């Protein structure tokens, strides 16, 4: 037996282990997450996922908002084509002769001297009088468009005998403005009903009954 073998007895091998001569530990054994299975998850990964989700949501919301705004502008342009303040357009209204006294509106707005017979609180306005051509009334066109007009019953064509059934009348409607809050009724015994949209205000002139 050689002298090297003799010196490497069990006692010497034990001392070698104590001096750290054994093979070093692998990288996997040094992984802190494996050494501590109860360690909290990586917060950086959670924050990145949350930021990605938030960015995706904001992009989607922005696309929807732009699309909805564009669609609204297109619909509004179609609905208000030719109904600009200061313009005059021809309208055909559908009426019964009782509308002279039946129709009414309630609002505090006064536009170009035109106003409803009642205030917003439904009380009669003190400065109006029956038959005043400046008093607004609600009318529907044959296309079912609501408008507030004044001066209809002052037209010579409506001074004489009127049909006993529903009829139509064609007038020039000069738009003076719009009201955003108004209530209307089509019978003096009925309650005023609020209109949930902007309504044009104007004067009705040169009215004729179509032949």
C-alpha positions in Angstrom: 0.0 0.0 0.0 1.4 3.4 -0.9 2.0 6.2 1.6 -0.8 8.3 0.0 -3.3 5.6 0.6 -2.2 5.2 4.1 -2.6 8.9 4.9 -6.2 8.9 3.4 -7.8 7.0 6.1 -11.4 7.5 7.4 -10.3 10.1 9.8 -8.6 12.2 7.1 -11.6 11.9 4.8 -13.8 13.2 7.6 -11.5 16.1 8.2 -11.6 16.8 4.4 -15.3 17.1 4.6 -15.1 19.5 7.5 -12.6 21.7 5.5 -15.1 21.9 2.6 -13.4 19.7 0.1 -16.7 18.2 -1.0 -18.3 19.0 -4.4 -20.0 22.5 -4.4 -23.8 22.7 -4.4 -25.6 23.1 -7.7 -27.4 26.4 -8.9 -30.8 24.7 -8.4 -30.0 24.1 -4.8 -29.3 27.8 -4.3 -32.6 29.0 -5.8 -34.2 31.1 -3.0 -37.8 30.2 -4.1 -36.9 26.5 -3.8 -35.3 27.0 -0.5 -38.3 29.0 0.7 -41.5 27.6 -0.8 -43.6 30.0 1.2 -41.9 33.1 -0.3 -44.4 35.7 -1.8 -44.9 35.8 -5.6 -42.9 38.1 -7.8 -44.7 41.5 -7.5 -42.9 42.8 -10.6 -44.7 40.2 -12.8 -48.1 41.0 -11.2 -47.5 44.7 -11.8 -46.6 44.1 -15.5 -49.8 42.0 -16.0 -51.9 44.7 -14.4 -50.3 47.4 -16.5 -50.9 45.4 -19.7 -54.6 44.8 -18.8 -55.1 48.5 -18.0 -53.5 49.6 -21.2 -55.7 47.2 -23.2 -58.8 48.5 -21.5 -57.9 52.1 -22.1 -57.2 51.5 -25.8 -60.5 49.6 -26.2 -62.5 52.4 -24.4 -60.9 55.1 -26.5 -61.8 53.3 -29.7 -65.4 52.9 -28.5 -65.6 56.5 -27.5 -64.4 57.8 -30.9 -66.7 55.4 -32.7 -69.8 56.5 -30.6 -69.0 60.2 -31.0 -68.6 59.8 -34.8 -71.9 57.9 -35.0 -73.7 60.6 -32.9 -72.4 63.4 -35.1 -73.6 61.6 -38.2 -77.1 60.9 -36.7 -77.3 64.5 -35.4 -76.3 66.0 -38.8 -79.0 63.9 -40.5 -81.7 64.8 -37.9 -81.0 68.6 -38.0 -80.3 69.0 -41.7 -82.0 72.2 -42.8 -83.1 73.1 -39.2 -80.4 75.7 -38.5 -81.2 78.8 -36.5 -82.0 81.7 -38.8 -83.0 79.5 -41.7 -86.5 79.2 -43.2 -87.9 75.9 -44.3 -91.3 74.7 -45.6 -93.2 72.5 -43.2 -96.4 70.6 -43.4 -98.3 70.4 -40.1 -101.0 68.0 -39.2 -103.9 69.7 -37.3 -107.5 69.6 -36.1 -109.4 72.8 -35.8 -109.6 72.4 -32.0 -105.8 72.7 -31.8 -106.2 76.5 -31.7 -107.2 76.3 -28.1 -106.0 72.8 -27.1 -102.2 73.0 -27.7 -99.9 74.5 -25.1 -96.3 74.4 -23.8 -94.5 75.4 -20.6 -91.1 76.9 -20.4 -89.3 79.9 -19.0 -87.3 80.6 -22.2 -88.1 83.6 -24.3 -86.6 83.6 -27.8 -86.9 86.6 -30.2 -90.0 87.6 -28.2 -91.6 84.2 -28.6 -92.6 82.2 -25.5 -94.9 79.5 -24.2 -98.2 80.5 -22.6 -97.1 78.8 -19.3 -94.0 79.0 -17.3 -91.8 76.0 -16.3 -93.8 75.7 -13.0 -96.9 75.3 -15.2 -98.4 78.7 -14.1 -99.7 81.0 -16.8 -97.3 83.7 -17.8 -98.6 87.1 -16.8 -97.4 88.9 -19.9 -99.3 86.8 -22.4 -102.9 87.3 -23.7 -105.2 84.9 -25.6 -104.6 85.1 -29.4 -101.2 86.6 -29.0 -99.2 85.8 -32.2 -96.0 85.6 -30.2 -97.3 82.6 -28.1 -95.7 79.3 -29.0 -97.7 76.0 -29.5 -96.4 72.5 -30.2 -97.0 71.1 -33.6 -96.2 67.8 -35.4 -95.3 67.7 -39.0 -96.6 65.0 -41.3 -93.2 63.4 -40.8 -93.8 63.3 -37.1 -91.2 66.1 -36.3 -92.1 68.1 -33.2 -91.6 71.9 -33.3 -92.7 75.0 -31.4 -94.3 77.6 -33.6 -96.1 80.9 -33.2 -98.4 82.9 -35.5 -100.1 79.9 -37.2 -103.7 81.0 -36.4 -103.0 84.5 -37.6 -102.6 83.3 -41.2 -105.6 84.3 -43.4 -106.0 80.7 -44.6 -106.9 79.6 -41.1 -109.4 82.4 -40.4 -112.3 80.9 -42.3 -114.1 77.6 -42.0 -111.8 74.7 -41.3 -112.3 71.0 -42.0 -114.1 69.0 -39.3 -111.6 66.1 -39.6 -107.8 66.2 -39.4 -106.2 68.2 -42.1 -102.7 69.5 -43.0 -101.4 73.0 -43.6 -98.2 74.1 -45.3 -96.2 77.0 -43.8 -92.9 78.8 -44.0 -91.2 78.1 -40.7 -88.4 80.6 -39.7 -86.3 79.1 -36.9 -85.4 81.6 -34.2 -83.8 79.3 -31.7 -84.1 76.1 -29.7 -85.3 75.2 -26.2 -83.6 72.4 -24.2 -86.3 72.1 -21.6 -90.0 72.3 -22.4 -93.2 70.5 -21.5 -96.2 70.2 -23.8 -99.8 69.1 -23.9 -102.4 68.5 -26.6 -105.4 69.0 -24.4 -106.1 71.8 -21.9 -107.4 69.2 -19.4 -104.2 67.1 -19.7 -101.0 67.5 -17.7 -97.9 68.9 -19.3 -95.5 66.2 -20.3 -91.7 67.0 -20.5 -90.0 66.6 -23.9 -86.8 64.7 -23.6 -85.0 66.4 -26.5 -84.1 69.9 -27.9 -87.0 71.4 -29.8 -86.8 74.2 -32.4 -88.6 77.5 -31.9 -89.8 79.7 -34.7 -92.6 81.6 -36.5 -95.1 80.2 -39.0 -96.0 82.4 -41.9 -97.6 82.2 -45.4 -99.7 79.2 -44.4 -102.0 77.5 -46.9 -104.2 74.5 -47.0 -103.0 72.1 -49.7 -105.6 71.6 -52.5 
